[in-house]
Amino acid sequence: MPSTPTPNPKKQAQSTQRQIATQSSLKLVLDWSTTCNKCLTLKELAAITNVMVDYVENGYSKEIGDRFEKIQDHLDNKGFPTK
């Protein structure tokens, strides 16, 4: 009978921390888009959330700044519907 591998507590903690960062970032992005009256696609919501999670986990860097800039350029040129 195969034995069940013993869970690695450190990996479980990292996974839990990433889930929390992802949930918090997703809420932040959703709240931001609502406040700024920007209707994001699911793809945009997920992509921006991933960048935010990278920022939360690794801090600010030139690469993160470039990614934020690309997102902002995309959103500025998207043409959102008005209410």
VOBA-1610 file (N, C-alpha, C; in pm, whole numbers, padded with zeros to 5 digits, always signed):
BEGIN
Met+00085-00117+00000Met+00000+00000+00000Met+00090+00124+00000Pro+00072+00219-00095Pro+00158+00337-00098Pro+00131+00428+00021Ser+00238+00485+00070Ser+00223+00576+00184Ser+00190+00716+00134Thr+00116+00789+00215Thr+00081+00927+00184Thr+00198+01016+00219Pro+00241+01103+00126Pro+00354+01190+00158Pro+00319+01285+00271Thr+00416+01311+00354Thr+00396+01403+00466Thr+00396+01546+00413Pro+00292+01623+00444Pro+00286+01762+00397Pro+00402+01844+00454Asn+00454+01931+00373Asn+00562+02021+00415Asn+00498+02145+00476Pro+00514+02166+00608Pro+00448+02281+00673Pro+00491+02415+00614Lys+00617+02426+00572Lys+00665+02553+00516Lys+00594+02582+00383Lys+00581+02478+00298Lys+00512+02497+00170Lys+00365+02529+00191Gln+00304+02464+00291Gln+00163+02492+00320Gln+00145+02636+00365Ala+00236+02685+00448Ala+00229+02824+00497Ala+00247+02921+00381Gln+00342+02893+00291Gln+00364+02980+00175Gln+00242+02979+00084Ser+00182+02862+00066Ser+00064+02850-00017Ser-00052+02931+00043Thr-00069+02920+00174Thr-00175+02995+00243Thr-00149+03145+00231Gln-00024+03186+00248Gln+00009+03329+00236Gln-00018+03379+00094Arg+00013+03298-00006Arg-00013+03338-00145Arg-00164+03347-00171Gln-00241+03255-00115Gln-00386+03260-00131Gln-00442+03388-00070Ile-00393+03424+00048Ile-00438+03547+00115Ile-00400+03668+00032Ala-00276+03671-00018Ala-00230+03784-00102Ala-00315+03793-00228Thr-00347+03680-00287Thr-00427+03679-00409Thr-00568+03730-00382Gln-00631+03681-00275Gln-00766+03725-00242Gln-00770+03874-00211Ser-00674+03921-00134Ser-00669+04064-00099Ser-00645+04150-00222Ser-00554+04105-00308Ser-00525+04181-00430Ser-00644+04183-00524Leu-00712+04071-00536Leu-00830+04064-00621Leu-00936+04163-00572Lys-00957+04168-00442Lys-01055+04262-00386Lys-01011+04406-00410Leu-00883+04435-00391Leu-00831+04569-00414Leu-00852+04611-00560Val-00818+04524-00654Val-00833+04555-00796Val-00981+04575-00831Leu-01066+04489-00780Leu-01209+04502-00806Leu-01265+04632-00747Asp-01228+04664-00623Asp-01274+04789-00561Asp-01222+04909-00638Trp-01095+04904-00680Trp-01035+05014-00755Trp-01110+05034-00887Ser-01136+04925-00957Ser-01202+04938-01088Ser-01344+04993-01072Thr-01411+04953-00966Thr-01547+05003-00939Thr-01542+05152-00906Thr-01449+05191-00818Thr-01436+05330-00777Thr-01402+05420-00895Cys-01316+05370-00984Cys-01272+05449-01100Cys-01364+05432-01220Asn-01474+05359-01201Asn-01573+05336-01308Asn-01511+05271-01431Lys-01427+05170-01406Lys-01364+05095-01515Lys-01416+04953-01512Cys-01478+04912-01621Cys-01532+04777-01631Cys-01423+04687-01689Leu-01364+04604-01606Leu-01256+04516-01649Leu-01311+04382-01695Thr-01244+04323-01794Thr-01278+04187-01834Thr-01221+04094-01728Leu-01266+03970-01727Leu-01210+03873-01632Leu-01061+03855-01654Lys-01020+03856-01781Lys-00878+03842-01813Lys-00797+03959-01755Glu-00849+04081-01770Glu-00780+04198-01715Glu-00776+04192-01562Leu-00887+04153-01503Leu-00895+04141-01357Leu-00790+04042-01305Ala-00781+03926-01368Ala-00685+03824-01327Ala-00542+03871-01350Ala-00516+03934-01464Ala-00381+03979-01497Ala-00333+04087-01400Ile-00418+04184-01372Ile-00381+04292-01279Ile-00361+04235-01139Thr-00447+04142-01100Thr-00432+04077-00969Thr-00298+04006-00958Asn-00256+03937-01065Asn-00127+03868-01062Asn-00011+03965-01043Val-00018+04080-01108Val+00088+04181-01091Val+00086+04233-00947Met-00033+04255-00893Met-00042+04303-00754Met+00015+04199-00657Val-00011+04071-00680Val+00043+03966-00593Val+00195+03965-00602Asp+00248+03979-00723Asp+00394+03988-00737Asp+00449+04106-00657Tyr+00379+04219-00663Tyr+00420+04338-00587Tyr+00416+04311-00436Val+00310+04247-00390Val+00296+04217-00247Val+00408+04123-00201Glu+00437+04021-00282Glu+00536+03921-00243Glu+00680+03969-00257Asn+00708+04051-00359Asn+00846+04086-00389Asn+00880+04233-00372Gly+00780+04316-00346Gly+00805+04459-00332Gly+00817+04526-00468Tyr+00839+04656-00464Tyr+00847+04733-00587Tyr+00983+04714-00653Ser+00980+04703-00785Ser+01103+04693-00864Ser+01078+04762-00997Lys+01183+04781-01075Lys+01166+04841-01206Lys+01073+04756-01292Glu+01088+04624-01283Glu+01002+04534-01362Glu+00855+04550-01323Ile+00827+04556-01193Ile+00688+04576-01148Ile+00637+04712-01197Gly+00721+04814-01186Gly+00682+04948-01233Gly+00650+04946-01382Asp+00731+04875-01461Asp+00705+04864-01605Asp+00572+04792-01631Arg+00546+04688-01553Arg+00421+04614-01570Arg+00301+04702-01534Phe+00313+04781-01426Phe+00206+04874-01389Phe+00183+04976-01501Glu+00293+05025-01559Glu+00283+05122-01667Glu+00211+05064-01788Lys+00245+04940-01824Lys+00180+04875-01938Lys+00030+04857-01912Ile-00003+04820-01789Ile-00145+04805-01753Ile-00215+04939-01765Gln-00154+05045-01710Gln-00216+05178-01715Gln-00233+05224-01858Asp-00131+05203-01943Asp-00141+05240-02085Asp-00257+05165-02151His-00266+05035-02124His-00375+04955-02181His-00511+05009-02138Leu-00525+05037-02009Leu-00654+05085-01959Leu-00686+05223-02011Asp-00584+05310-02023Asp-00607+05447-02073Asp-00651+05447-02219Asn-00610+05346-02294Asn-00640+05341-02437Asn-00752+05243-02472Lys-00813+05187-02370Lys-00916+05084-02390Lys-01048+05141-02439Gly-01086+05258-02391Gly-01215+05315-02427Gly-01328+05251-02349Phe-01344+05290-02225Phe-01448+05234-02139Phe-01584+05291-02174Pro-01688+05209-02165Pro-01823+05262-02188Pro-01862+05358-02076Thr-01938+05458-02110Thr-01985+05552-02009Thr-02124+05510-01965Lys-02160+05547-01846Lys-02293+05511-01793Lys-02397+05607-01843
//
